[in-house]
Amino acid sequence: MKTDELREKYLEFFESKGCVRKPSDVLVPTWDPSVLFTPAGMNQFKDHFLGKVKLDFTRATTCQKCLRTGDIDNVGRTAYHHTFFEMLGNFSFGDYFKKEAIAWAWEFLTAKKWLAIDPAKLSVTVYKDDDQAYGIWKESIGLPDERIVRMDEDENFWPASAPSEGPDGVCGPCSEIYYHLDDGSDVEIWNLVFTQFNRVGDPPDNLKPLPSQNIDTGMGLERTASVLQGVSTNFHIDSLRPIVDAAADVVGVHYDPDSDNGRRLRRITDHARACAFAIHENVYPGRDKAKYVVRRLIRRAVLDGYQMNLREPFLHKLVAAVADASRTAYPELGETVERVSEVIASEENAFFGTIDGGMKRIGQLFEEMNDEDAVMVPGKEAAELNTTYGVPPELLQTLAAEKNFTFDWPGYRDAMHEHAIASGAGQVELFQTGPLETLKEALRETPFVGYDTTETTATIKGIITGDGKDKDDEGQLLSRISRPGDAEFRLVLSESPFYGESGGQVGDTGVIRSDDFEFIVHDTQKHGGLIVHHGSLTKGEIKEGASCKAVVDTERRGALARAHSATHILHHALHTNIGDHAQQQGSKVEEDRLRFDFTNQKPIPDDVLVKIESDVMTRIGEDAEVSWQTIPLAEARKAGAMMLFGEKYPDPVRMVSIGDYSKELCAGTHVTRSSSVQTFELMAEESVSAGTRRIVALTGARAEQHRQQTQALLGDIAARLGTDPAHAGGAIEQLAGEVRQLKKELTSGKPSEHADAFAVAKDCPAADVGDYPSVRASVREITRRLNVSQDDVLSRIDSMLADRAGLVAQLKQATAGGKITADDLIGKGEKVGDDLIVVAEVPGANPNVMRGWIDQIRKKSSGGSAVLLGTVQGDKVVLVGGLSHTLVDKGLKAGQWVGAAAKMVGGGGGGRPDMAQAGGKDPSKLPAALDAAKTSMRDQLGA
């Protein structure tokens, strides 16, 4: 039986038992902070199990994409371990229980219509105290005692060892079904979890029966397929073997299942599949959380290739094979092959640049261990090699064994656990607790009425202290508050017009009031289905159960709606101009300001950005209708609605349409006509991370205000430079050129005459500033030339003008005492053998000019040269000295020579052997210091 057939048969079977077929949840559930990746089929039903949502169905079945890294070290080594896998599941929320779950599992496995597995090939385990499950297997199913094994809580309880070790919360015994292989071993193919208890405190008698008993089962798709297909490992089933063979072809080795290369190819296959699915959902390799896992998987696979003598990227070539093997169940994977391949290739290129460093560090580590007579590779060192260079521990263990070293696995795991916590890659508790969870369990959800109105009458359902930001202080439920002031509280109402932050749109603000109190809402957040109003009490007393009026700040709501509708129009413009791969990765919608992150490997050229902005403005001007409707999720998909990866959509879902070109699933607030967005100003396009770009833009009043500021700014720039707006850009270039020339003259010691004030040349190039787009283009070009933001342009110009004035003053000072040349200084020098000593005071000079003279003297001297020049600047002394390389080679050092002179003028300093600078505080001592320096050098050269 093929894998696709098995998947469909399972779902069809449980549909026949009244279960609602639900689609696989996303692999990376951004809505669930408790996990990095979806670990099991039950994850999307957590609130269903806890009774925290309204149950539209009480039975469900799914085939869930899962990713776990707990057994990552076994991938490729064993027959059945994976990081990415599919889990077949059926679930009951207070409906059927053990009898049905066991009977249906047996029927599906053994009935001829379904899998037709020989019953003699199957055995089961139950929890040691679960007499009920044992009895069902024995009496109802007819299994003999020897094929029913009682196991302890570490094997047959969920969570494992929960009765004695915790955590508190929902839990229950489980029953596992095993298939007997021909070699005499067993493989677990199905786990039936009977969630029937609430653990409270320590044993004994700490398992309290739940009022509603639930079923959570999981059958491994790949494991069961391997049994049905009679192959020795999951990697040889019809959906995985083609990827293994493709990997062998790409790597250029023969696939021998029993060889080290066979193990490597299986792991490459697994990691390629996991990364392809994760990156398809826009989770790119990075430094923390889910992104870190993707990076780790890519690097492990690349290192396997490295050990097979590959020295260039190869893993990205397997993405097409993964998509092809998954096309029946996940056809969407084929739509992103090019993008996913590019992302993996980029990460491979980066990693190939560090592999050699990792191998070098391993060699150093082994040398250090030999020197210290150590025999065990320290776990901390192994973890550092993993996190810094991506070297997997099993590779290090293999290399260590070749040197007769052992490996500290416990130390390695401890160090990696600490790193996971530090990097944010650790997972938190599966089920959360706290006052909001208490309200969620009681209320389930807060009806949102904000699509139809911005104010409503409601009842206070919950009062919680604090803002909820401190993880160690979840706050307390109160029955009343009567302390007006700055203290932060959270209110939950019976219904609300306030939009809770989600989908990138920030939460509403406003006021909740009655005759008895006033509560200012600073922010609105969502917690599951609850709408939570954050704010402070400004007067009166709030009591639980009190009636109130909730009023949204409509002006701010309107600005949010403009920006949110603009993101949808922008999304369409991105697809039109750079391709459908430009999928939204994140957004932030604020008052007339939006930040939109999307997938793209390279920066967008300026001319394309202009076209994108123009297209958005055209769509705004079309005055198209913006509408929304609530429809079944399947119907929305059929209509071509855009869906964001990582978002958890309800069913039915709200679809927002703009004209006939944009359809997106979105719960946010929007304008009713595209023209209500008013205008669109693209502010910036920048990088967020590898493969992700960001556009920042303004709408409405903020965009108009920015336009006025931009136009005024160009006038201010021109005024600063003494020209008109059309010549401002050219004047900037001329000013920058003059500053460069002045610095060059100071350095060379060849100053020329310059005007005290900056004057714009008449032939300065003019720009077209006849309309706003040309004004903005001119300002953008100026900011690009100056490499500053628009807000910093004027201060940068002021700085350049100040630099010019200062340089002119220094040049004038340098020529104030008459024009001194290098030849003049040479003429005043003293010969000691073939070497020249020049020690002189140079009034009005600056360090740059002095260094320029020293360079010229060294070039003009036929023998060695020693030059020390001094000048007085205000109340300070500046000394600069230099030696030719012939003197440096004899052991003389300019730093010591200049430093000795500096001490005589009350200062200090030094520098390189060939050039040094120092200063002092006593100008009166300069002549004596110069005389002493000349005598010292004369003595050194004579010696």
LUMKE-129292 format. One record per residue (C-alpha): residue in three letters; x, y, z. Coordinates in steps of 0.05 Angstrom, whole numbers, plus 32768, in hexadecimal, padded with zeros to 4 digits. Layout:
BEGIN
ALAXYZ
...
//
This chain:
BEGIN
MET800080008000
LYS801D80437FEA
THR8026807B801D
ASP7FF280A87FFC
GLU7FC0806F7FFC
LEU7FCC80618046
ARG7FC280AA8059
GLU7F8180AE8033
LYS7F66806B804D
TYR7F7380818095
LEU7F4E80C3808D
GLU7F1580A18067
PHE7F0E806C809D
PHE7F07809D80D6
GLU7ED880C980AE
SER7EAC808B80AA
LYS7EAD808B80F7
GLY7E9280D280FA
CYS7ED480F78100
VAL7EDB813A80DD
ARG7F17813980AD
LYS7F42817680BD
PRO7F7E818C8094
SER7FC4818880AE
ASP7FD681C380D9
VAL801381EB80C3
LEU805781CE80D4
VAL806C820F80F7
PRO803182288122
THR80448270812F
TRP800382788155
ASP801A8246818A
PRO8055825F81B4
SER805C821C81D8
VAL807C81F8819E
LEU80AE82088166
PHE809081D58136
THR805081AD8137
PRO8064816E815E
ALA802581448159
GLY7FDF8142813C
MET7FBF8157817D
ASN7FE3819A817D
GLN7FAE81BF8155
PHE7F7881A38184
LYS7F9681B781C7
ASP7F5E81E781D8
HIS7F2B81B481C1
PHE7F46818281F3
LEU7F4481B6822A
GLY7EFF81CE821A
LYS7F178215820D
VAL7EF4821D81CA
LYS7EAE821281B0
LEU7EAC81CC8194
ASP7E9081CB814D
PHE7EA28181814B
THR7EB5814D817F
ARG7ED9811B8152
ALA7F12812B8121
THR7F47810980F7
THR7F85812580D6
CYS7FC7811680B5
GLN7FF6814780D6
LYS803A815F80BE
CYS8069815B80FA
LEU80B0816D810A
ARG80D681578148
THR8120815B8159
GLY81208132819A
ASP813B80F58175
ILE8165811A8142
ASP81A380F28153
ASN818080B1813E
VAL816A80CA80F9
GLY818A80A080C4
ARG81A5806F80F7
THR8164804B8108
ALA812E803280DA
TYR80F6805D80F4
HIS810E80A1810F
HIS810280E380EB
THR8101812D80F9
PHE80C9813980C7
PHE8090810680C4
GLU8045810180BB
MET801780EC80F4
LEU7FD380CD80E7
GLY7FA380DC811F
ASN7F5C80D78138
PHE7F4281008172
SER7F06810281A0
PHE7EF3813F81CA
GLY7EC681218200
ASP7EA680F281CD
TYR7EBD80AA81C1
PHE7EF1808C81F0
LYS7F1A804D81FA
LYS7EEA801881E0
GLU7EDF803B819D
ALA7F2880528196
ILE7F43800C81A0
ALA7F0E7FE98176
TRP7F16801A813B
ALA7F618016813D
TRP7F5D7FC98139
GLU7F297FCC8102
PHE7F537FFB80D8
LEU7F917FD280E0
THR7F747F8D80D4
ALA7F357F9280AA
LYS7F3D7F7C8062
LYS7F1C7FBC8049
TRP7F517FE6806A
LEU7F997FD0807A
ALA7F8E7F848081
ILE7FC97F7A80B0
ASP7FCD7F3380CC
PRO7FB37F398115
ALA7FE97F08812A
LYS801D7F3D8118
LEU80017F6E814B
SER800B7F768196
VAL7FFB7FAF81C6
THR80127FD08206
VAL7FE77FF2823B
TYR7FF5801B8279
LYS80027FED82B5
ASP7FC3800482DA
ASP7F95800C829E
ASP7F697FCF82A8
GLN7F337FED827C
ALA7F607FF0823E
TYR7F7C7FAB824E
GLY7F367F8F8253
ILE7F207FAD8210
TRP7F5D7F9081EC
LYS7F517F4C820C
GLU7F057F45820E
SER7EEE7F7181D3
ILE7F277F6881A3
GLY7F3B7F2281B8
LEU7F867F2B81C2
PRO7FA67EF681EE
ASP7FC97F0B822E
GLU800E7EFF8212
ARG80027F3581DD
ILE7FEC7F6A820F
VAL80257F868237
ARG801C7FB48273
MET80517FEC8275
ASP8064802082A8
GLU8055806B82A4
ASP8096807C8280
GLU807E80538244
ASN803380538245
PHE801C80958261
TRP801680DB8243
PRO803C81058253
ALA807080D08264
SER807780C382AF
ALA804280F882BD
PRO802280D582FA
SER806280D88323
GLU808A81108302
GLY8055813F82E5
PRO8047817082C9
ASP8003817E82E7
GLY7FCA818282B5
VAL7FA581558285
CYS7FC481118279
GLY7FB380C98270
PRO7FC980818261
CYS7FD88069821C
SER7FD8802981F5
GLU800B801B81BE
ILE80037FEC8183
TYR80407FC6816A
TYR804D7FA18129
HIS807A7F62812C
LEU80AF7F6380F6
ASP80CB7F2580D5
ASP810E7F2E80F8
GLY80EC7F26813B
SER80EC7F6F814F
ASP80B07F9C815A
VAL809F7FE28140
GLU806C80108160
ILE803B8029812C
TRP800280488155
ASN7FF980698198
LEU7FB4807181B7
VAL7FB380A681EE
PHE7F7980A6821F
THR7F7680EC823D
GLN7F4C80DF827B
PHE7F6F80FE82B7
ASN7F83814182D4
ARG7FC4813A82FB
VAL7FC38164833B
GLY7FFE8162836A
ASP80298127837E
PRO801480DE8383
PRO7FEF80B8839D
ASP7FA880C98387
ASN7FBF8104835C
LEU7F9B80EE831D
LYS7F55810B831D
PRO7F2380F482E7
LEU7F13812982B3
PRO7EC9813982A8
SER7ED58131825D
GLN7F0080F78243
ASN7F2781008203
ILE7F4A80D581CF
ASP7F8C80E981AC
THR7FAA80B4817F
GLY7FE680B68151
MET7FFC8085811B
GLY803E809080F8
LEU8031809480AD
GLU807780828099
ARG807E804980CB
THR803C802980B8
ALA804D8031806D
SER808F800D8079
VAL80697FD38099
LEU80377FCE8061
GLN806D7FD3802B
GLY809A7FA0804D
VAL80D97FCB804D
SER810E7FCD8083
THR810D80188090
ASN80DE80528087
PHE810F80708057
HIS810080388025
ILE80B58047801F
ASP809A80627FDD
SER809980AB7FF6
LEU80E080AC8011
ARG810A807C7FE8
PRO810880AA7FAA
ILE812680E27FD4
VAL815C80B37FEF
ASP816E809F7FA7
ALA816E80E87F91
ALA819D80F87FCB
ALA81CC80C07FB6
ASP81CB80DA7F6E
VAL81D981227F84
VAL8210810E7FB3
GLY822E80DD7F80
VAL8231809E7FAB
HIS8210805B7FA8
TYR81D980517FDD
ASP81ED80168009
PRO81BB80148043
ASP81EC7FF38072
SER822680228066
ASP823880648088
ASN822780888048
GLY81E380658049
ARG81D68083808E
ARG81EC80C78075
LEU81BF80C48038
ARG818380B28064
ARG819080ED8091
ILE8199811B8056
THR81568102803D
ASP81348110807F
HIS815381558088
ALA8145816A8041
ARG80FC8158804A
ALA80F6817C808D
CYS811881BB8073
ALA80F081BC8033
PHE80AE81BB8059
ALA80C581EE808D
ILE80E38220805B
HIS80A582178030
GLU80808235806C
ASN80B2826F806C
VAL80DC825880A6
TYR81228268808E
PRO8163825280B0
GLY8177828280E7
ARG8193828A812D
ASP81598279815A
LYS811B824F8165
ALA80FE822C8128
LYS812F824E80FA
TYR816982328122
VAL814D81EC811B
VAL814981F480CF
ARG8191820D80CD
ARG81A881D380F8
LEU818681A080CA
ILE81A581BE808C
ARG81EA81BF80AB
ARG81E5817780C3
ALA81D38161807D
VAL820A818A805D
LEU823D816B808D
ASP822681268077
GLY8234813C802F
TYR827781588045
GLN828B81158060
MET827A80F8801C
ASN82AD81287FFD
LEU827C815E7FE6
ARG829781A47FE9
GLU825E81CB7FC9
PRO821381D37FD7
PHE81E881967FC6
LEU81AE81927FF6
HIS818481C67FD1
LYS818381977F95
LEU815681677FBC
VAL811C81987FC6
ALA80FC81847F84
ALA8100813A7F97
VAL80DE814A7FDA
ALA80A681717FB7
ASP809C813A7F84
ALA809781047FB9
SER8064812E7FE0
ARG803B81487FA5
THR7FFB81207FB4
ALA7FF181377FFB
TYR8016817A7FF8
PRO801481947FB0
GLU802381DA7FC9
LEU806A81C57FD7
GLY807781C37F8C
GLU8066820D7F86
THR80A182237FB0
VAL80D981F57F99
GLU8103822D7F7C
ARG80FE825A7FB9
VAL810B82227FEB
SER8146820A7FC2
GLU816482507FC1
VAL815E8257800D
ILE817F8214801A
ALA81B682227FE7
SER81C582658009
GLU81CB8244804D
GLU81F7820C8030
ASN8226823F8011
ALA822D82638053
PHE823A82238079
PHE826D82078048
GLY82968245805A
THR829A822E80A3
ILE82A081E2809D
ASP82EC81E38095
GLY82F0820E80D4
GLY82C781DA80FA
MET82F581A280E3
LYS833281CB80F7
ARG831581D6813C
ILE8308818C8144
GLY8351817F8134
GLN836781B28168
LEU83388193819B
PHE8355814E8191
GLU839C816A8198
GLU8389818D81D9
MET836B814C81F3
ASN83AA812681E2
ASP83D5815A8205
GLU83A981558244
ASP83A381088240
ALA83578111823C
VAL832D80D78222
MET82E780F6821E
VAL82D0812D81EF
PRO82B18162821E
GLY8267816D8212
LYS827081B88215
GLU82A481B681DD
ALA8276818981B3
ALA823C81B981BD
GLU826881F481A9
LEU827D81D08169
ASN823381C3815A
THR821A820A8167
THR8256822F814A
TYR82698203810E
GLY822B81D68108
VAL825381968115
PRO82208161812B
PRO823381398169
GLU823180F58147
LEU8265810C8114
LEU82918124814D
GLN828680E38171
THR829B80BC8133
LEU82DA80E5812A
ALA82E980E08174
ALA82E380948172
GLU83168091813B
LYS834680B2816D
ASN8330808381A5
PHE830B80BB81C9
THR82C780B281EB
PHE828F80E581E8
ASP826B810A8221
TRP82228103820A
PRO8202811B824B
GLY822F8158824D
TYR822081668204
ARG81D58163820F
ASP81D98190824D
ALA820181C48226
MET81D181C181EB
HIS819681C9821A
GLU81B682088237
HIS81C2822181F0
ALA817A821381DC
ILE8161823C8216
ALA819182758206
SER817F827581BC
GLY8134827081C8
ALA8131822B81A8
GLY8115820981E7
GLN80CC81F981EC
VAL809D820E8223
GLU806681E68244
LEU803381C98214
PHE7FF881E2823D
GLN7FF98227825C
THR7FDD823E829F
GLY7FCC828082C0
PRO7F9182B082C9
LEU7F8582B9827E
GLU7F82826E8275
THR7F4F826B82AD
LEU7F24829F8289
LYS7F2F827C8247
GLU7F15823B8264
ALA7ED8825E8280
LEU7EC7828D8246
ARG7EE98269820C
GLU7EE882A981E2
THR7ED682F281DF
PRO7EA6830181A6
PHE7EC58336817A
VAL7E9283698160
GLY7EC4839B8145
TYR7EB7838D80FC
ASP7E7283AB8102
THR7E7A83DF8139
THR7EB084048160
GLU7E89840781A1
THR7E5D83D781C7
THR7E3F83CA820B
ALA7E60838F8230
THR7E6B836F8274
ILE7EAD836B829A
LYS7EBE8321829B
GLY7F05832382B5
ILE7F36835282D7
ILE7F80833F82D9
THR7FBA836482F8
GLY7FF9837682D0
ASP8007837A8286
GLY801A8330827F
LYS805F833E8264
ASP8083831F829F
LYS808582D48294
ASP809082C982DE
ASP805482F382F1
GLU801582E082CB
GLY7FEA830E82F6
GLN7FAE83018322
LEU7F6482FF8316
LEU7F3F8335833E
SER7EF68341834C
ARG7EFF838D834C
ILE7F3383C58346
SER7F2D840B8363
ARG7F738428835E
PRO7F74845C8326
GLY7FBB8469830F
ASP7FF2844F82E2
ALA7FEC840682F6
GLU7FDF83D782BB
PHE7FA383A982BB
ARG7F82837B8288
LEU7F378376827C
VAL7F1083408259
LEU7EC983518243
SER7E8C8329822E
GLU7E96834581E8
SER7EC3837981CA
PRO7ECA83A8818E
PHE7F1683AE819C
TYR7F42838A816B
GLY7F77835F818E
GLU7FBC8361816F
SER7FC28329813C
GLY7FD3831E80F3
GLY8006835780F9
GLN7FD2838C810B
VAL7FDE83AD814E
GLY7FA783AE8182
ASP7F7383E48189
THR7F73841B81BD
GLY7F38844081DC
VAL7F108442821C
ILE7EE484148245
ARG7EB6843C8272
SER7E76843F829B
ASP7E58846F82CC
ASP7E8584518301
PHE7EC9844D82DF
GLU7EF5845E82A4
PHE7F2A842E828A
ILE7F5984468253
VAL7F6D840E8223
HIS7FB68415820E
ASP7FB983D581E7
THR7F8F839881D5
GLN7FAB835281D0
LYS7F90830D81C1
HIS7F9882D081EC
GLY7F7C829681C6
GLY7F3382AA81BB
LEU7F3482DF81F1
ILE7F3B832981E3
VAL7F648348821A
HIS7F6283948226
HIS7FA283B18244
GLY7F9D83F48267
SER7F96841C82A6
LEU7F5D843382D3
THR7F56847F82D2
LYS7F1B84878300
GLY7EE884608329
GLU7EE484168338
ILE7EDC83DA8309
LYS7EB7839D8322
GLU7EB283598302
GLY7E6E835282E1
ALA7E65839D82D9
SER7E4583B9829A
CYS7E7083E7826F
LYS7E778408822B
ALA7EB483F68202
VAL7EC8842C81D0
VAL7F008426819C
ASP7F2B84618187
THR7F0C84678141
GLU7F3F84978124
ARG7F7784678135
ARG7F4E842C811C
GLY7F45844F80D9
ALA7F90845A80D3
LEU7F9C841080E2
ALA7F6883FB80AE
ARG7F8A84268079
ALA7FCE84078086
HIS7FB183C08089
SER7F8D83C58047
ALA7FCD83E28029
THR7FF383A3803E
HIS7FC383788014
ILE7FCC83A67FD8
LEU801783A67FE2
HIS8018835A7FE6
HIS7FF683577FA2
ALA8027838A7F85
LEU806283617F9D
HIS804683237F7C
THR803B834A7F3B
ASN808183687F3A
ILE80B083357F59
GLY808982F37F59
ASP805A82C77F81
HIS809482B07FAD
ALA808F82F37FD2
GLN806482D68009
GLN805682FC8048
GLN808482E98081
GLY806A831B80B3
SER804D836080B9
LYS803F839780E9
VAL800483C580DD
GLU800484068105
GLU7FE1844980FD
ASP7FED845B80B3
ARG802E843480B4
LEU803D83ED809E
ARG807883BE809F
PHE80738384806F
ASP80A4834A806F
PHE80A6831B8034
THR80D182E48016
ASN810382FB7FE2
GLN814C82E97FDB
LYS8167832B7FC1
PRO815A83767FCB
ILE812583937F9D
PRO814383C37F69
ASP812E840D7F6E
ASP8109840C7F2C
VAL80DF83D07F43
LEU80D083F37F85
VAL80B7842F7F5E
LYS808A84007F36
ILE807083DE7F75
GLU805E84207F95
SER803E84387F54
ASP801483F97F50
VAL7FFC84027F98
MET7FE9844A7F8A
THR7FC484357F4B
ARG7F9C84017F72
ILE7F8C84347FA8
GLY7F7384657F73
GLU7F4584307F54
ASP7F1684387F90
ALA7F0883ED7F90
GLU7ED983CF7FC3
VAL7EF983AE8000
SER7ECB83778019
TRP7ECE833B8047
GLN7EA582FD8050
THR7EA782C0807D
ILE7EAA82808055
PRO7EC28238805F
LEU7F0D8231805D
ALA7F0A82018022
GLU7EE182337FFB
ALA7F14826A800A
ARG7F4C823D7FF0
LYS7F24822F7FB2
ALA7F1A827A7FA7
GLY7F6682837FA8
ALA7F6A82A87FE9
MET7FB082B58001
MET7FC182938042
LEU7FFD82A1806F
PHE802882678087
GLY8028826080D2
GLU7FE4828080DB
LYS7FAD825680FB
TYR7F6D826380D4
PRO7F29825180EF
ASP7EF5822E80C4
PRO7ECD825380AB
VAL7EFE828B809E
ARG7EFA82D6808E
MET7F1182E78047
VAL7F21832F8036
SER7F1C83437FED
ILE7F3383837FCA
GLY7F16838B7F85
ASP7F21834C7F5B
TYR7F6C83467F67
SER7F77833A7FB1
LYS7F5A83047FDE
GLU7F7A82F58021
LEU7F6582D28060
CYS7F6783088094
ALA7F46831A80D6
GLY7F5E836280D6
THR7F3783A280CD
HIS7F3583C48088
VAL7F1B84008062
THR7EDD83F58037
ARG7EFA84157FF7
SER7F4284127FDF
SER7F42845E7FD6
SER7F3A84658021
VAL7F8384518028
GLN7F8D8497800A
THR7FD784917FF8
PHE801384647FFE
GLU805B8478800B
LEU809184428006
MET80C584558039
ALA80F8841D8038
GLU810A83D8801D
GLU813C83B28047
SER8155836F805E
VAL8137834C809B
SER815E830A8096
ALA817782DB8061
GLY814182D4802D
THR81118306804E
ARG8108834E8039
ARG80DF83868059
ILE80B883C0803E
VAL80A583FB806B
ALA806F84298052
LEU803F84608068
THR7FF6846C8057
GLY7FC284A28063
ALA7FD484DE808E
ARG801A84C5809F
ALA802B84BC8056
GLU801285028045
GLN803885208080
HIS807784FD8068
ARG806E85198022
GLN80698560803E
GLN80A785548068
THR80CD8539802B
GLN80BC85758001
ALA80CF85A48039
LEU8110857D8044
LEU812785887FFD
GLY811E85D28006
ASP814485D18047
ILE817D85AA8026
ALA818185DD7FEE
ALA818186178020
ARG81BA85F78048
LEU81E385F28009
GLY81D286367FED
THR81B0861C7FAE
ASP816B860A7F94
PRO814885C57F9C
ALA815885B07F55
HIS81A385B77F62
ALA81A4859A7FA8
GLY81BC85557F94
GLY81F585707F6B
ALA820985A07FA2
ILE820D85657FD3
GLU823D85427FA3
GLN826785817F9B
LEU826B858C7FE6
ALA828185447FF1
GLY82B6854D7FBB
GLU82D1858C7FDB
VAL82D7856A801F
ARG82FD85308000
GLN832C85617FDC
LEU833A858A801A
LYS834C854B8042
LYS837A8536800A
GLU839D8579800A
LEU83A785778055
THR83C485318051
SER83F285418017
GLY840C85828036
LYS83FC85A87FF6
PRO83C385D7800A
SER83A286067FD8
GLU837486427FE1
HIS832B86367FF2
ALA82F086648000
ASP82D886688048
ALA829086578034
PHE8277861F8008
ALA826086397FC4
VAL823686107F93
ALA8251860E7F4D
LYS822186277F17
ASP822B85E97EED
CYS821285BB7F24
PRO81E385877F04
ALA819985947F0C
ALA816385617F1E
ASP811985607F0B
VAL80F185737F49
GLY80B285887F27
ASP808485577F4B
TYR808485307F8C
PRO809F84EE7F70
SER80DC85147F54
VAL80E4853A7F96
ARG80E584F87FBC
ALA811484D87F8A
SER814485137F93
VAL8141850E7FDF
ARG814B84C27FDC
GLU818884CB7FAF
ILE81A584FD7FE1
THR819A84CF801C
ARG81BA84967FF5
ARG81F884C17FE5
LEU81FE84D6802D
ASN81ED84908047
VAL81BE84AB807C
SER817384A9808A
GLN814684E28073
ASP814184FA80BB
ASP818D850280BF
VAL819A8525807C
LEU819D856C8096
SER81CB855C80CF
ARG81F9853680A0
ILE81FC85728071
ASP820A85A080AC
SER8242857180C0
MET82608572807A
LEU825E85BE8078
ALA827F85C180BC
ASP82B4859080A5
ARG82C285BB8068
ALA82C885FA8092
GLY82F685D780C3
LEU832385BC808B
VAL83288601806B
ALA833B861E80AE
GLN837185E980B8
LEU838D85F68073
LYS838F86418080
GLN83B2863380C2
ALA83E3860680A0
THR83F7863E8070
ALA83F2867780A3
GLY843D867A80B1
GLY845286778069
LYS8452863B803C
ILE848186078058
THR849885D08029
ALA84BA858D8034
ASP84F885AA8012
ASP84F985E38044
LEU84FB85B1807D
ILE85308587805C
GLY855B85C58054
LYS855885D080A0
GLY856A858780AE
GLU85AB856A80C9
LYS85D4853180AB
VAL85F084FA80D7
GLY861784CE80A8
ASP85E884BB806F
ASP85AA84C8809A
LEU85818509809F
ILE8563852580E0
VAL852B855980D9
VAL85108575811A
ALA84E785B58114
GLU84AD85DE812E
VAL847985EA80F7
PRO84498621810D
GLY8401861A80F5
ALA840885D380DB
ASN83DA859A80ED
PRO83E9854F80F5
ASN83D2853E80AE
VAL84008572808F
MET8439855D80BC
ARG8432851480A9
GLY8431852A805F
TRP8473854F8067
ILE84928513808B
ASP847F84E58051
GLN849D8515801E
ILE84DE851D8045
ARG84E684D1804B
LYS84DB84CA8000
LYS850C85027FEE
SER854484EB801C
SER857A84BF7FFD
GLY858D849F8040
GLY856784938080
SER853C84CB809C
ALA852184DE80E1
VAL84ED851580E4
LEU84CA85338121
LEU849D85708118
GLY84798597814E
THR844385CC8150
VAL841885F18181
GLN83CC85EE8179
GLY83AB861B81AC
ASP83C7860781F0
LYS83DE85C281D9
VAL841B85A581B8
VAL84188574817E
LEU8454854A816B
VAL845A851D812D
GLY849784F4811E
GLY84AD84C180EA
LEU84E8849480D8
SER84FC84778096
HIS84F9842B8090
THR85458427808F
LEU8547844480D5
VAL850E841980ED
ASP853383DC80D4
LYS856E83F18101
GLY854083EE813E
LEU852D84378146
LYS84E484468158
ALA84BF84868148
GLY848E84798181
GLN84C5847A81B6
TRP84E584B88198
VAL84A584E08194
GLY848D84C681D8
ALA84CD84E081FA
ALA84C3852581DD
ALA8479852581F2
LYS848C8518823B
MET84B48559823A
VAL847785818225
GLY844A8561825A
GLY8429852B8230
GLY843284E88210
GLY842284BD81D4
GLY8443849081A1
GLY843484658165
ARG845484388132
PRO84A08431812A
ASP849D845880E9
MET8469848E80FB
ALA845084A9813E
GLN842884E3815B
ALA8426850081A2
GLY840E853D81C7
GLY841C85688203
LYS8400859F822F
ASP843C85CF8236
PRO844B85F681F6
SER8483861C821A
LYS84AD85DC821C
LEU84A885CD81D2
PRO84EC85EC81BD
ALA851185C581F4
ALA84EC858581E1
LEU8500858C8198
ASP8548859981AA
ALA854A855C81D6
ALA852A8532819F
LYS855F8549816D
THR85978538819E
SER857984F481AD
MET857384E18163
ARG85B984FB8155
ASP85D484CE818C
GLN85AC84928172
LEU85C4849B812B
GLY860C84A68142
ALA860B8467816B
//
